[in-house]
């Protein structure tokens, strides 16, 4: 996945969007990164487990601009937390 595609995923799955809400709900049912890949593929995102792991590592290294609760209130944040735990 290109950096532009990852930015599109982040934008589409952050904040108050339909994808954000659905993704936040779905993350609880994921058992692996492959579940996330399948979920995102069904919504038009071509990502690999490696792409998502890299994004989670990058998100983990970024300075915390917000507290954990506010930063993870969206689907993208929930996905990144799941991937860091996996």
C-alpha positions in Angstrom: 0.0 0.0 0.0 1.2 3.4 -0.8 1.5 6.2 1.8 -1.4 7.9 0.0 -3.5 4.9 0.5 -2.7 4.7 4.2 -3.6 8.3 4.6 -6.9 7.6 2.8 -7.6 4.8 5.3 -6.7 7.0 8.2 -8.9 9.8 7.0 -11.8 7.6 6.2 -11.7 5.6 9.4 -11.0 8.5 11.9 -13.4 10.8 13.6 -17.1 10.8 13.1 -17.5 8.8 9.9 -19.5 5.7 9.0 -16.4 3.6 8.4 -14.9 4.8 11.7 -18.0 3.6 13.6 -18.3 0.3 11.8 -14.5 -0.4 12.2 -14.5 0.5 15.9 -17.3 -2.0 16.4 -15.7 -4.7 14.3 -12.3 -4.6 15.9 -13.6 -6.3 19.0 -14.3 -9.4 16.9 -10.9 -9.5 15.2 -8.6 -12.3 16.3 -5.7 -11.5 14.0 -4.4 -8.9 11.6 -5.7 -11.0 8.8 -9.3 -10.3 10.1 -8.5 -6.6 9.8 -7.2 -7.1 6.3 -10.4 -9.0 5.3 -12.6 -6.3 6.8 -10.8 -3.5 5.0 -10.6 -5.4 1.7 -14.4 -5.8 1.8 -14.6 -2.0 1.9 -12.2 -1.4 -0.9 -8.8 -1.0 0.8 -6.0 -3.1 -0.5 -3.8 -3.6 2.5 -1.6 -6.4 3.9 -1.0 -7.4 7.5 2.5 -6.0 7.1 1.1 -2.6 6.0 -1.1 -2.5 9.0 1.7 -3.6 11.3 4.0 -0.8 9.9 1.2 1.7 10.5 0.7 0.6 14.0 4.4 0.8 14.7 4.5 4.3 13.2 1.5 5.3 15.3 3.1 3.9 18.4 6.3 5.9 17.8 4.5 9.2 17.1 4.4 11.7 20.0 1.2 11.6 22.0 -0.7 14.8 21.0 -3.8 13.6 22.9 -4.6 11.4 25.8 -5.3 7.7 25.0 -9.0 7.9 25.3 -9.4 10.9 22.9 -6.9 9.5 20.4 -8.5 6.1 20.3 -12.2 7.2 20.1 -12.3 6.4 16.4 -12.1 3.2 14.3 -8.6 3.9 13.1 -7.4 4.4 16.7 -9.1 1.2 17.8 -7.5 -0.7 14.9 -4.0 0.7 15.7 -4.4 -0.3 19.4 -5.6 -3.8 18.4 -2.6 -4.3 16.1 -0.1 -3.1 18.7 -1.5 -5.7 21.1 -1.5 -8.5 18.5 
